[in-house]
Amino acid sequence: MKKIFLLFSVFFIFISCQKVHQCDMDQEYNTKTKECDCVQPFPESERPVLKTDDYNSWYAVRKHFTYSVRYKYPETYPFHSHEGDSLLLCGWMDHTPLDKRVYSLDSSWVKILLLDDSTSAVSYTNFDDDFSGFIVCPVPMLKGLDMDKKIYIKGLLTFNFTDFCFGECRSPADPEHDCWNESFAVKVLEIKN
C-alpha cells in the first residue's frame, strides 16, 4: 500500500511540475519558439495566386494578403516586401450612398468595396470595414462611373496609411499577446467601367 501511495505521490508531483501553456483561442503553442503562434484564418493551400497580367477579384486579393501575426512582431508578416506592387482588380462596386461612405479626414479619399457579382453590389449598401484590407479611391475619380456596370481598377498595394488617414487607430486589447491581421490597402490609380 505504501508503494502505491508513493507511486501516486511521485506521479502527482511530476504532473504539477509540468508547465501548462495557455494560448488564446486564435493561437497555438509552438514548442520550438516556446511562444504562442497565431492560427491562420485559412490553410496556406487555400491562398490564391494573384494574376499579374489580368484582373483579380477583391475577394482573391483580400484572401491572398490576409495573414495573422502577433501584434508585437509585425515583421513576421510575409507580404511587406510587396509594398508598391501594382494590382489589377475587377468587380461591382458596392452601392453605399455617397453620404454614408467612409472618407479620409481631409475628404480627398473614399473607401470602396468591390463584390464578385452585381446582385451582391446592389444589396450591399452600408460599408462597414471589418476586413484587414480596403480599397481607397481619390474622390474625383468616382464621378462618371456607372455603379451598375463592372468596375476595373489599377492600383498600388500599400501598408503605409499616411496619405489617407481615416481617423482610425487600431490596436488589439492586449498588444503584448494578441494576434491580428496586418492592415493593407489598394490605392486606386485608375478606375473605369
C-alpha positions in Angstrom: 0.0 0.0 0.0 2.9 2.4 0.8 4.4 1.7 -2.6 1.1 2.6 -4.4 0.8 5.8 -2.3 4.4 6.6 -3.1 3.9 6.0 -6.8 0.8 8.2 -6.9 2.6 10.9 -5.0 5.5 10.9 -7.4 3.1 11.0 -10.3 1.2 14.0 -9.0 4.4 15.8 -8.2 5.6 15.2 -11.7 2.3 16.4 -13.2 2.2 19.5 -11.1 5.7 20.5 -12.1 4.9 20.4 -15.8 4.3 23.9 -17.2 0.9 24.4 -18.7 1.0 26.6 -21.8 -2.1 28.7 -22.1 -2.7 30.2 -25.6 -5.7 32.3 -26.7 -8.3 30.6 -28.9 -6.7 32.1 -32.1 -3.2 30.8 -31.1 -1.4 27.5 -30.8 1.7 26.7 -28.7 5.0 26.4 -30.7 7.4 24.1 -29.0 10.4 25.4 -30.9 9.9 29.1 -30.1 8.2 28.4 -26.8 5.6 31.0 -27.6 2.0 31.1 -28.8 1.7 31.4 -32.6 -1.2 32.9 -34.4 -3.6 30.4 -36.1 -4.1 31.5 -39.7 -7.6 32.2 -40.9 -7.3 29.5 -43.6 -4.8 26.9 -44.7 -1.9 28.1 -46.8 -3.0 25.8 -49.6 -6.1 28.0 -50.0 -4.1 31.2 -50.5 -5.0 32.3 -54.1 -2.2 33.1 -56.5 -2.8 36.6 -57.9 -2.7 37.3 -61.6 -0.2 39.9 -62.8 -1.5 40.2 -66.3 -5.2 40.1 -65.7 -7.8 41.4 -63.3 -8.3 39.8 -59.8 -11.4 39.8 -57.7 -11.2 41.8 -54.5 -12.0 38.6 -52.6 -8.9 36.9 -54.0 -6.7 39.9 -53.2 -8.0 40.1 -49.6 -7.6 36.4 -49.1 -4.1 36.5 -50.5 -2.8 39.2 -48.2 -4.8 38.3 -45.1 -2.3 36.8 -42.6 -2.4 36.8 -38.8 0.6 37.9 -36.8 1.4 38.6 -33.2 0.9 42.4 -32.8 4.3 42.7 -31.1 6.0 41.0 -34.1 4.8 42.9 -37.2 8.0 42.0 -39.0 6.7 38.4 -39.3 4.0 39.5 -41.8 5.3 37.9 -45.0 4.0 40.4 -47.5 5.6 43.7 -46.5 8.1 43.3 -49.4 5.1 43.8 -51.8 4.7 47.5 -50.8 4.1 49.4 -54.1 3.2 46.3 -56.2 0.7 47.1 -59.0 -2.6 45.2 -58.7 -5.5 44.8 -61.2 -8.9 44.4 -59.7 -12.4 44.0 -61.1 -15.9 43.6 -59.8 -19.0 45.5 -59.0 -18.8 48.5 -56.7 -20.9 48.5 -53.5 -24.0 50.7 -53.7 -23.3 52.6 -50.4 -24.7 56.1 -50.9 -22.0 58.8 -51.1 -23.1 60.4 -47.8 -22.7 57.1 -46.0 -19.2 56.2 -47.3 -16.1 56.4 -45.2 -13.9 59.4 -46.2 -10.4 60.4 -45.2 -10.2 63.2 -42.7 -9.4 65.7 -45.5 -12.2 64.2 -47.6 -9.9 63.5 -50.5 -10.0 59.7 -50.3 -13.0 57.4 -50.0 -13.2 53.7 -49.2 -14.9 51.5 -51.7 -15.6 47.8 -51.9 -15.7 45.5 -54.9 -18.0 42.5 -54.9 -18.0 39.5 -57.2 -21.5 39.9 -58.7 -23.9 42.7 -59.4 -26.7 41.4 -57.2 -24.4 41.5 -54.1 -23.3 45.0 -55.0 -26.8 46.3 -55.2 -27.9 44.9 -51.9 -24.6 45.9 -50.1 -25.4 49.5 -49.1 -23.7 50.1 -45.8 -19.9 49.7 -46.0 -18.6 48.8 -42.6 -14.9 48.0 -43.0 -14.3 44.8 -40.9 -11.7 43.5 -43.2 -7.9 43.8 -42.8 -7.7 45.4 -46.2 -9.6 48.0 -48.1 -9.6 50.0 -51.4 -9.1 53.7 -51.3 -10.0 56.0 -54.3 -9.5 59.7 -54.8 -13.0 61.1 -54.6 -13.0 62.9 -58.0 -12.3 59.5 -59.7 -15.8 58.2 -58.7 -17.6 60.8 -60.8 -18.9 59.4 -64.0 -18.7 55.8 -63.0 -21.8 53.6 -63.7 -22.2 51.6 -60.4 -24.5 49.2 -62.3 -21.6 48.1 -64.6 -18.4 46.1 -63.8 -15.5 48.3 -62.5 -11.9 47.8 -63.5 -9.1 49.2 -61.2 -5.4 49.5 -61.4 -3.9 50.3 -58.0 -0.9 50.1 -55.8 -0.6 47.9 -52.7 0.4 49.8 -49.5 0.8 49.2 -45.8 1.5 52.9 -45.2 -1.6 54.9 -44.4 -0.1 58.4 -44.1 -1.6 59.6 -47.4 -5.2 58.8 -46.4 -5.9 59.0 -42.7 -9.4 57.8 -41.8 -9.0 58.7 -38.2 -8.8 55.1 -37.1 -6.4 53.8 -34.5 -6.5 50.1 -34.4 -4.7 48.0 -31.9 -5.6 44.8 -30.1 -6.8 44.7 -26.5 -3.6 43.1 -25.3 -0.8 44.2 -27.6 1.8 42.1 -25.8 0.0 38.8 -26.6 -2.8 39.2 -29.2 -2.9 38.2 -32.8 -4.3 40.4 -35.5 -4.5 40.7 -39.3 -2.0 43.2 -40.7 -3.8 46.0 -42.5 -3.2 46.8 -46.1 -4.8 49.0 -48.8 -5.0 49.3 -52.5 -4.7 52.9 -53.7 -6.6 53.4 -56.9 -4.6 54.9 -59.8 -7.2 54.2 -62.5 -10.8 53.2 -62.3 -13.2 52.7 -65.2 -16.2 50.7 -66.4 
